[in-house]
Amino acid sequence: DPIVAAAGLTVHYGGQFEAQQQAGRTIAAMGAAVVLAVFLLLAAALGSAKAAVLVLLNLPLALIGGIAAVYAAESPSLWANTRALIGLGGSYVAPVVSIASLVGFITLFGIAVRNGVLLVNRYQQHRADGMDAEAAVRIGSVERLVAILMTALTAAIGLVPLALMAGQPGAEILAPLAVVVLGGLISSTALNLVVVPAAYAWAFARTPATTTPPVPAPAASELS
């Protein structure tokens, strides 16, 4: 504030604002640590760091829909605010990302990573059976399509009533969370079925398939 600075004073914001800022920093730090831990676990489970990166590719895909949902829900007028954002006149009002919205992003990232695991793990199983990358992607995507769509649709249907309560008394926490998760589910589910298969086929196109040797049957003497 130039007036306060001219008087040789400083402004310190406390109370709820300070608590919200501290909570935002804590969530950001813990979120980064969790993403690193999830990457290490995925790399160990899938047997490939490239496969783990492809699973985590769902995070920015989910972020697209979550940010778009927050923007649409928090804008006083979506059309007028968008025109102001791209410089066509008017006053731009920046959307407010609350702590509930940040918690919604964390929940959304968990759902998005699960969808990625369903796809990439199936691809890896087919690769272990000797398939090339293109065949593994084609067959694995068809096999996992119903599972991914049903899990996303079930979560979305349950969140629609909460998202429609945005702006009503008593919905200050659940409504922003539902808006973020619902928007992110739409973008992550749609893009997950397009971006991840294409990225997997490109990343593993030159990697030879690793055929798992069959387990030998026990001898007759071992069964007796």
BALOBA-1460 file (C-alpha; in Angstrom, 3 decimals):
// residues 224
<rec num="1" residu="d" x="0.000" y="0.000" z="0.000"/>
<rec num="2" residu="p" x="1.779" y="3.238" z="-1.087"/>
<rec num="3" residu="i" x="0.016" y="5.348" z="1.548"/>
<rec num="4" residu="v" x="1.104" y="3.054" z="4.376"/>
<rec num="5" residu="a" x="4.636" y="2.826" z="2.966"/>
<rec num="6" residu="a" x="4.883" y="6.612" z="2.735"/>
<rec num="7" residu="a" x="4.100" y="6.821" z="6.433"/>
<rec num="8" residu="g" x="6.924" y="4.397" z="7.211"/>
<rec num="9" residu="l" x="4.579" y="1.612" z="8.280"/>
<rec num="10" residu="t" x="3.937" y="-1.949" z="7.082"/>
<rec num="11" residu="v" x="0.777" y="-4.003" z="6.742"/>
<rec num="12" residu="h" x="0.501" y="-7.494" z="8.179"/>
<rec num="13" residu="y" x="-2.554" y="-9.592" z="7.334"/>
<rec num="14" residu="g" x="-3.556" y="-12.038" z="10.050"/>
<rec num="15" residu="g" x="-6.501" y="-14.106" z="11.113"/>
<rec num="16" residu="q" x="-8.273" y="-16.168" z="8.482"/>
<rec num="17" residu="f" x="-6.196" y="-14.778" z="5.607"/>
<rec num="18" residu="e" x="-2.926" y="-15.746" z="7.278"/>
<rec num="19" residu="a" x="-4.245" y="-19.208" z="8.126"/>
<rec num="20" residu="q" x="-5.366" y="-19.734" z="4.533"/>
<rec num="21" residu="q" x="-1.985" y="-18.695" z="3.151"/>
<rec num="22" residu="q" x="-0.179" y="-21.034" z="5.550"/>
<rec num="23" residu="a" x="-2.515" y="-23.906" z="4.682"/>
<rec num="24" residu="g" x="-1.934" y="-23.307" z="0.968"/>
<rec num="25" residu="r" x="1.840" y="-23.482" z="1.400"/>
<rec num="26" residu="t" x="1.546" y="-26.658" z="3.492"/>
<rec num="27" residu="i" x="-0.678" y="-28.356" z="0.915"/>
<rec num="28" residu="a" x="1.710" y="-27.398" z="-1.902"/>
<rec num="29" residu="a" x="4.762" y="-28.769" z="-0.059"/>
<rec num="30" residu="m" x="3.053" y="-31.990" z="0.987"/>
<rec num="31" residu="g" x="1.595" y="-32.414" z="-2.511"/>
<rec num="32" residu="a" x="5.049" y="-32.223" z="-4.101"/>
<rec num="33" residu="a" x="6.376" y="-34.807" z="-1.650"/>
<rec num="34" residu="v" x="3.439" y="-37.121" z="-2.325"/>
<rec num="35" residu="v" x="3.899" y="-36.862" z="-6.111"/>
<rec num="36" residu="l" x="7.553" y="-37.865" z="-5.711"/>
<rec num="37" residu="a" x="6.628" y="-40.791" z="-3.474"/>
<rec num="38" residu="v" x="3.912" y="-41.928" z="-5.895"/>
<rec num="39" residu="f" x="6.402" y="-41.779" z="-8.776"/>
<rec num="40" residu="l" x="8.860" y="-44.001" z="-6.929"/>
<rec num="41" residu="l" x="6.135" y="-46.494" z="-6.022"/>
<rec num="42" residu="l" x="4.816" y="-46.580" z="-9.582"/>
<rec num="43" residu="a" x="8.293" y="-47.059" z="-11.023"/>
<rec num="44" residu="a" x="8.852" y="-49.997" z="-8.678"/>
<rec num="45" residu="a" x="5.420" y="-51.529" z="-9.345"/>
<rec num="46" residu="l" x="5.452" y="-51.117" z="-13.130"/>
<rec num="47" residu="g" x="9.141" y="-51.870" z="-13.523"/>
<rec num="48" residu="s" x="9.776" y="-48.786" z="-15.645"/>
<rec num="49" residu="a" x="10.345" y="-45.109" z="-14.912"/>
<rec num="50" residu="k" x="8.893" y="-44.225" z="-18.327"/>
<rec num="51" residu="a" x="5.672" y="-46.048" z="-17.477"/>
<rec num="52" residu="a" x="5.484" y="-44.208" z="-14.155"/>
<rec num="53" residu="v" x="5.867" y="-40.867" z="-15.951"/>
<rec num="54" residu="l" x="3.050" y="-41.829" z="-18.317"/>
<rec num="55" residu="v" x="0.779" y="-42.549" z="-15.356"/>
<rec num="56" residu="l" x="1.604" y="-39.172" z="-13.805"/>
<rec num="57" residu="l" x="0.830" y="-37.563" z="-17.159"/>
<rec num="58" residu="n" x="-2.779" y="-37.701" z="-15.995"/>
<rec num="59" residu="l" x="-2.086" y="-34.987" z="-13.416"/>
<rec num="60" residu="p" x="-1.825" y="-32.065" z="-15.880"/>
<rec num="61" residu="l" x="-4.719" y="-33.562" z="-17.855"/>
<rec num="62" residu="a" x="-6.871" y="-33.418" z="-14.725"/>
<rec num="63" residu="l" x="-5.526" y="-29.977" z="-13.862"/>
<rec num="64" residu="i" x="-6.924" y="-28.582" z="-17.118"/>
<rec num="65" residu="g" x="-10.504" y="-29.465" z="-16.254"/>
<rec num="66" residu="g" x="-10.152" y="-28.497" z="-12.603"/>
<rec num="67" residu="i" x="-8.866" y="-25.013" z="-13.401"/>
<rec num="68" residu="a" x="-11.520" y="-24.530" z="-16.075"/>
<rec num="69" residu="a" x="-14.237" y="-25.568" z="-13.611"/>
<rec num="70" residu="v" x="-12.979" y="-23.151" z="-10.949"/>
<rec num="71" residu="y" x="-12.840" y="-20.363" z="-13.519"/>
<rec num="72" residu="a" x="-16.388" y="-21.057" z="-14.708"/>
<rec num="73" residu="a" x="-17.803" y="-21.358" z="-11.190"/>
<rec num="74" residu="e" x="-16.061" y="-18.312" z="-9.703"/>
<rec num="75" residu="s" x="-16.541" y="-15.890" z="-12.599"/>
<rec num="76" residu="p" x="-19.444" y="-13.465" z="-12.012"/>
<rec num="77" residu="s" x="-20.177" y="-13.590" z="-15.742"/>
<rec num="78" residu="l" x="-18.331" y="-16.235" z="-17.734"/>
<rec num="79" residu="w" x="-18.686" y="-14.504" z="-21.103"/>
<rec num="80" residu="a" x="-17.846" y="-10.999" z="-19.852"/>
<rec num="81" residu="n" x="-14.947" y="-12.246" z="-17.734"/>
<rec num="82" residu="t" x="-13.500" y="-14.220" z="-20.656"/>
<rec num="83" residu="r" x="-13.716" y="-11.182" z="-22.914"/>
<rec num="84" residu="a" x="-11.906" y="-9.123" z="-20.284"/>
<rec num="85" residu="l" x="-9.264" y="-11.842" z="-19.891"/>
<rec num="86" residu="i" x="-8.335" y="-11.784" z="-23.584"/>
<rec num="87" residu="g" x="-8.371" y="-7.981" z="-23.674"/>
<rec num="88" residu="l" x="-11.683" y="-7.268" z="-25.409"/>
<rec num="89" residu="g" x="-12.889" y="-4.802" z="-22.797"/>
<rec num="90" residu="g" x="-14.371" y="-4.896" z="-19.342"/>
<rec num="91" residu="s" x="-12.947" y="-5.632" z="-15.919"/>
<rec num="92" residu="y" x="-11.429" y="-9.022" z="-15.293"/>
<rec num="93" residu="v" x="-12.238" y="-10.712" z="-11.968"/>
<rec num="94" residu="a" x="-9.701" y="-13.378" z="-11.003"/>
<rec num="95" residu="p" x="-11.242" y="-16.598" z="-9.633"/>
<rec num="96" residu="v" x="-10.571" y="-17.427" z="-5.992"/>
<rec num="97" residu="v" x="-8.934" y="-20.783" z="-5.274"/>
<rec num="98" residu="s" x="-9.990" y="-21.697" z="-1.752"/>
<rec num="99" residu="i" x="-8.580" y="-24.364" z="0.536"/>
<rec num="100" residu="a" x="-11.579" y="-26.546" z="-0.331"/>
<rec num="101" residu="s" x="-10.625" y="-26.246" z="-4.000"/>
<rec num="102" residu="l" x="-7.050" y="-27.290" z="-3.218"/>
<rec num="103" residu="v" x="-8.344" y="-30.346" z="-1.360"/>
<rec num="104" residu="g" x="-10.473" y="-31.070" z="-4.414"/>
<rec num="105" residu="f" x="-7.365" y="-31.006" z="-6.614"/>
<rec num="106" residu="i" x="-5.686" y="-33.535" z="-4.323"/>
<rec num="107" residu="t" x="-8.718" y="-35.836" z="-4.529"/>
<rec num="108" residu="l" x="-8.829" y="-35.360" z="-8.283"/>
<rec num="109" residu="f" x="-5.169" y="-36.283" z="-8.695"/>
<rec num="110" residu="g" x="-5.778" y="-39.568" z="-6.884"/>
<rec num="111" residu="i" x="-8.624" y="-40.502" z="-9.239"/>
<rec num="112" residu="a" x="-6.619" y="-39.467" z="-12.302"/>
<rec num="113" residu="v" x="-3.583" y="-41.524" z="-11.269"/>
<rec num="114" residu="r" x="-5.824" y="-44.549" z="-10.703"/>
<rec num="115" residu="n" x="-7.136" y="-44.299" z="-14.263"/>
<rec num="116" residu="g" x="-3.594" y="-44.049" z="-15.554"/>
<rec num="117" residu="v" x="-2.555" y="-47.123" z="-13.590"/>
<rec num="118" residu="l" x="-5.437" y="-49.104" z="-15.078"/>
<rec num="119" residu="l" x="-4.262" y="-48.329" z="-18.597"/>
<rec num="120" residu="v" x="-0.485" y="-48.474" z="-18.274"/>
<rec num="121" residu="n" x="-0.483" y="-51.588" z="-16.099"/>
<rec num="122" residu="r" x="-2.542" y="-53.408" z="-18.718"/>
<rec num="123" residu="y" x="-0.150" y="-52.284" z="-21.427"/>
<rec num="124" residu="q" x="2.769" y="-53.598" z="-19.405"/>
<rec num="125" residu="q" x="1.040" y="-56.947" z="-18.925"/>
<rec num="126" residu="h" x="0.554" y="-57.335" z="-22.657"/>
<rec num="127" residu="r" x="4.156" y="-56.318" z="-23.281"/>
<rec num="128" residu="a" x="5.261" y="-59.020" z="-20.851"/>
<rec num="129" residu="d" x="3.265" y="-61.499" z="-22.953"/>
<rec num="130" residu="g" x="5.347" y="-60.569" z="-26.003"/>
<rec num="131" residu="m" x="3.143" y="-57.988" z="-27.749"/>
<rec num="132" residu="d" x="4.631" y="-54.968" z="-29.466"/>
<rec num="133" residu="a" x="3.734" y="-51.505" z="-28.170"/>
<rec num="134" residu="e" x="1.076" y="-50.759" z="-30.775"/>
<rec num="135" residu="a" x="-0.805" y="-54.016" z="-30.243"/>
<rec num="136" residu="a" x="-0.556" y="-53.694" z="-26.463"/>
<rec num="137" residu="v" x="-2.013" y="-50.187" z="-26.593"/>
<rec num="138" residu="r" x="-4.816" y="-51.151" z="-28.967"/>
<rec num="139" residu="i" x="-5.938" y="-54.237" z="-27.074"/>
<rec num="140" residu="g" x="-5.304" y="-52.876" z="-23.582"/>
<rec num="141" residu="s" x="-7.262" y="-49.684" z="-24.230"/>
<rec num="142" residu="v" x="-10.322" y="-51.641" z="-25.370"/>
<rec num="143" residu="e" x="-10.106" y="-53.905" z="-22.329"/>
<rec num="144" residu="r" x="-9.867" y="-51.028" z="-19.840"/>
<rec num="145" residu="l" x="-12.306" y="-48.639" z="-21.531"/>
<rec num="146" residu="v" x="-15.420" y="-49.804" z="-19.667"/>
<rec num="147" residu="a" x="-13.682" y="-49.876" z="-16.277"/>
<rec num="148" residu="i" x="-12.356" y="-46.329" z="-16.637"/>
<rec num="149" residu="l" x="-15.643" y="-44.913" z="-17.916"/>
<rec num="150" residu="m" x="-17.728" y="-46.600" z="-15.208"/>
<rec num="151" residu="t" x="-15.526" y="-45.485" z="-12.318"/>
<rec num="152" residu="a" x="-15.405" y="-41.904" z="-13.618"/>
<rec num="153" residu="l" x="-19.141" y="-41.831" z="-14.305"/>
<rec num="154" residu="t" x="-19.987" y="-43.161" z="-10.847"/>
<rec num="155" residu="a" x="-17.901" y="-40.471" z="-9.145"/>
<rec num="156" residu="a" x="-19.262" y="-37.731" z="-11.427"/>
<rec num="157" residu="i" x="-22.904" y="-38.625" z="-10.794"/>
<rec num="158" residu="g" x="-22.326" y="-38.476" z="-7.049"/>
<rec num="159" residu="l" x="-20.663" y="-35.049" z="-7.300"/>
<rec num="160" residu="v" x="-23.253" y="-33.336" z="-9.521"/>
<rec num="161" residu="p" x="-25.681" y="-32.497" z="-6.654"/>
<rec num="162" residu="l" x="-22.852" y="-31.010" z="-4.597"/>
<rec num="163" residu="a" x="-21.555" y="-28.960" z="-7.523"/>
<rec num="164" residu="l" x="-25.039" y="-27.550" z="-8.166"/>
<rec num="165" residu="m" x="-25.123" y="-26.242" z="-4.587"/>
<rec num="166" residu="a" x="-22.308" y="-23.766" z="-5.289"/>
<rec num="167" residu="g" x="-23.111" y="-20.366" z="-3.785"/>
<rec num="168" residu="q" x="-25.744" y="-21.665" z="-1.390"/>
<rec num="169" residu="p" x="-25.431" y="-21.449" z="2.404"/>
<rec num="170" residu="g" x="-23.811" y="-24.486" z="3.975"/>
<rec num="171" residu="a" x="-22.013" y="-25.556" z="0.812"/>
<rec num="172" residu="e" x="-18.904" y="-23.414" z="1.234"/>
<rec num="173" residu="i" x="-16.613" y="-26.451" z="1.566"/>
<rec num="174" residu="l" x="-18.191" y="-29.312" z="-0.360"/>
<rec num="175" residu="a" x="-19.336" y="-27.322" z="-3.405"/>
<rec num="176" residu="p" x="-15.879" y="-25.962" z="-4.436"/>
<rec num="177" residu="l" x="-14.392" y="-29.416" z="-3.874"/>
<rec num="178" residu="a" x="-17.078" y="-31.048" z="-6.034"/>
<rec num="179" residu="v" x="-16.664" y="-28.458" z="-8.804"/>
<rec num="180" residu="v" x="-12.929" y="-29.107" z="-9.054"/>
<rec num="181" residu="v" x="-13.242" y="-32.888" z="-9.018"/>
<rec num="182" residu="l" x="-16.118" y="-32.897" z="-11.500"/>
<rec num="183" residu="g" x="-14.329" y="-30.648" z="-13.989"/>
<rec num="184" residu="g" x="-11.087" y="-32.566" z="-13.664"/>
<rec num="185" residu="l" x="-12.846" y="-35.905" z="-14.098"/>
<rec num="186" residu="i" x="-14.257" y="-34.793" z="-17.425"/>
<rec num="187" residu="s" x="-10.933" y="-33.628" z="-18.838"/>
<rec num="188" residu="s" x="-8.769" y="-36.398" z="-17.371"/>
<rec num="189" residu="t" x="-11.097" y="-39.204" z="-18.466"/>
<rec num="190" residu="a" x="-11.449" y="-37.872" z="-22.009"/>
<rec num="191" residu="l" x="-7.778" y="-37.021" z="-22.502"/>
<rec num="192" residu="n" x="-6.529" y="-40.103" z="-20.634"/>
<rec num="193" residu="l" x="-8.027" y="-42.327" z="-23.309"/>
<rec num="194" residu="v" x="-6.277" y="-40.361" z="-26.061"/>
<rec num="195" residu="v" x="-3.026" y="-38.884" z="-24.746"/>
<rec num="196" residu="v" x="-1.767" y="-41.766" z="-22.595"/>
<rec num="197" residu="p" x="-2.165" y="-44.498" z="-25.264"/>
<rec num="198" residu="a" x="-0.486" y="-42.304" z="-27.879"/>
<rec num="199" residu="a" x="2.329" y="-41.374" z="-25.501"/>
<rec num="200" residu="y" x="2.860" y="-45.014" z="-24.504"/>
<rec num="201" residu="a" x="3.021" y="-46.180" z="-28.110"/>
<rec num="202" residu="w" x="5.560" y="-43.442" z="-28.875"/>
<rec num="203" residu="a" x="7.684" y="-43.970" z="-25.752"/>
<rec num="204" residu="f" x="7.871" y="-47.774" z="-26.034"/>
<rec num="205" residu="a" x="7.897" y="-48.112" z="-29.822"/>
<rec num="206" residu="r" x="11.604" y="-49.012" z="-29.864"/>
<rec num="207" residu="t" x="11.620" y="-50.950" z="-26.598"/>
<rec num="208" residu="p" x="11.543" y="-54.703" z="-27.183"/>
<rec num="209" residu="a" x="8.846" y="-56.705" z="-25.462"/>
<rec num="210" residu="t" x="9.936" y="-58.713" z="-22.437"/>
<rec num="211" residu="t" x="8.335" y="-62.124" z="-22.596"/>
<rec num="212" residu="t" x="7.813" y="-63.679" z="-19.202"/>
<rec num="213" residu="p" x="8.899" y="-67.323" z="-19.267"/>
<rec num="214" residu="p" x="6.148" y="-69.789" z="-18.320"/>
<rec num="215" residu="v" x="6.293" y="-71.401" z="-14.915"/>
<rec num="216" residu="p" x="7.312" y="-75.057" z="-15.346"/>
<rec num="217" residu="a" x="4.817" y="-77.639" z="-14.189"/>
<rec num="218" residu="p" x="5.862" y="-79.665" z="-11.134"/>
<rec num="219" residu="a" x="7.210" y="-83.117" z="-11.779"/>
<rec num="220" residu="a" x="5.177" y="-86.181" z="-10.831"/>
<rec num="221" residu="s" x="7.657" y="-87.024" z="-8.091"/>
<rec num="222" residu="e" x="7.129" y="-83.615" z="-6.513"/>
<rec num="223" residu="l" x="3.371" y="-84.100" z="-6.390"/>
<rec num="224" residu="s" x="3.591" y="-87.441" z="-4.582"/>
